[in-house]
Amino acid sequence: MITVLLTDDHELVRTGIRRLLEDSKQVEIVGEADCGEDSLQLAQSLKPDVILMDVNMPGIGGVEACRRILQRNPKQKIIVLTVHNEQTFPKRLLEIGAKGYLTKECGVDEMIKAIKQVNSGGSYIASSIAQQLALSLLPGNDVNPIDRLSRREFQVMLMISQGLTNLEISDKLCLSPKTISTYRLRVLEKLDAHNEVDLIKIAVEQGMVEFAHSG
């Protein structure tokens, strides 16, 4: 039996996924988290075989949670499960060390296949995501402006697009407000944006945030 930690800020989503996976008799959900901070604590205390990680969650969020979990335990196996199918998120999360990437449009059979494959030491990327990533590497394709951002700049932009203030971002990332202000200015400059409204427009276009929050 493969033990899984399920993280998503929507209780209804967690309930549905838990029932589907447990009905398969191949997976045991050993814990559930609804924010990035709780996922950190449960990953450390429960030591699950696999973590199913949502991206857009309260607190530090799924991207930063993945980074901190893998910083503590590089062998932890994480599969990202989200509505985002644009290449921006998969590329960043795979660079961090996630072993799988699924969209919430996938069926239970594919989810179980991904869990088994990752648990066995492999990787699993949904075919639609893999295709986008492959196409982005072809000669002649324009460079995605988001790729100009460093890992920390990307994280700060993501939090800005979610409406967090400099003080809130500094608290969550354990950095000084002055440092966050510096990152904010760098993001504006690299993306040729004039203000936060421009940043949010870019974030929406890149699939980093939606008008109606969803994971």
N, C-alpha and C positions, 0 to 999 in steps of 0.2 A: 504494500500500500504506500503510495506516494503522499507525503504530508505537504500541505499547501497553506500558505498565509495569503488571505484574500484582502486586498486593499482597494477601497472605493468609497467615495463620500456619499453615495446614494444607497440607502438601506435596501430599497427595492431591487436594485441591480445586484447587490451582494446576495440577497435572498435567492434570486433567480439563478445566479451562477452556482451558488452552493448546492441547491437542489439538483441541478443538472449534473454537476460533477459527482456528488455523492451517490446519485442514482446509478452511476456507471460502475460502482463498486471497485474502482481502481484508484480513486483519490480520496483522501481524508482532509477536510478543512479543519485545521487545528487552531485557527484564530482569524479574527477580522479586525481591520483598522479602517477608520474613516478620515484620517489625516496623516500627513507625512511624519509627524512626531511619533504618533502611536505605532506606525509601521516600523520605525527605528527600534522602539522598545521591544515590540513583539518579535521582530526578526532576531534580536539578541537573546530573548528569554526562551522562545519556542524552538529556535533553530530548525525551521521548516526546510524540507528538501527544495521546494520551489516557492517563489513569491510571485503572485499575480499582482502587478502594480499599475494602478491608474495614474494618469499624468496630472490632471487638474484636480487638486484636492486642497482643502484649507491648510493653513500653516505654511510649512516650507515647500509643500507641493511634492509631486512624484519625482520630478527630475532631480531635485536636491536630495530627496530621500534615497533614491537609487545611488547617488554618488556617495552619501555618507555610509549607507549599508555596505557598499562594496569597499569603501575605505577601511571599514572595520573588519570586514571578512571578504577578501577578494574571491573566495571560492563560492560565495553565495550565488545561487542561480535565480535570476530575475527574468520574468516574462512581462513585458509591458502590454497592457490590455486597455485600449482607449478608442475613442471615436476618431482620433486624428490619423489620417492616412497620407498626409502630405509628407514629403521627404525630410522636412526640417527636424521634426521630432525623432523619427527613427535614426537618422544619422547621428544626432547628438547622444541619444541614449545608448546606441550600440558602441559609440566611442567611449562612453563612460564604463561600459562593461556588461550591459544587459545582454542576455543570451537569446532572447526571443522578442518578437514584436507581432502582436495580433490586433486587429480592429474588432470592435464589439459587434460587427456584422458577421463575424465568423460563427460557424456552427459548433455544437458541443463536440462532435467527432474531431474537428480540427483542433479545438482547444485541448482535448485530451492527448491527441497526437503530439502537439507542441510540448505539453507538460512532460510526456514520456521521453521525447527526444532530448529536451534540455536536461532532464533528470539523469539521462544516460551519458551526459557529457557533450552532447551536440548543441546545435543552434537551430532556431526555427524562425523564419520570417515569412509572413503572409505573402503570397505570390504577387498581389497587387503592389505591395510595398517594395518587394525585391525588384520588380520591374522598374518602378520609379527610380530607385537607387542606381540601377544599372544604366538607365537612360541618362541620368544626370552626369555620368562619367564619360559619356561619348563626346568626342571632339566636336567643337562648334556650338555646344550648349552654353548658354549664358551662365555665369557664376551667380549663384544665389546670394543676394546681399547679406543674408543672415550668416552665411559662412565666413564673413569677414570678422564676426564677433568672436571673442575668446569665450571660453566656457563660462567664466564669471559674468562677462558682459551679457551673454545670452540669458543667464539666470536673472540678472537685474532687469533686463528688458521684459522678460516673461512676467516678473512681479509688477513692473510698472503697468503693463497691459492689463493686469488684473485689478488695477486701481489702488495699489499699495503706495503709501507715502515713503519718503526717504527714511524716516525714523522707523517705520514698520519693517522695511526691507533690511535696514541695518540690524534690527533686533533679531530677525529670523536668520540672517546669514552670519551673525556674530561679527559684524564689521562696523566701523565708525560711520556716522552719518556723512562725514566729510569724504570718506572713501567711496561711499555710495554715490555722492554727488559727482565725484570724479568719473566713476563708471557711467553714470547717466550722461555726462557730457561726451564721453567717448562714443557711446552708443549713438547719440544724436549725430555726431560728426561722421562716423563710419557709414551710417545709413542715409546721410544727407537729409536728415529730418530737422525741422525747425522747432518743434515743440512736442509735447506728449500726445497731442491729437494725431500728429503725423505718425508717431510711433505706434499708436493703437491701430491706425489704418493699415500700416505695414504688417502688424501682428495678425490682424484679421485676414489680410490677403495671404499670409504665409500659413494660415491654419493654426496659429499659436494660441488664439483666443477666439471665442465666439460671442455674438451679441447676447445669447442666452447661455449661461454657464452650463456646461456639461462635461463629463469626464472623458 
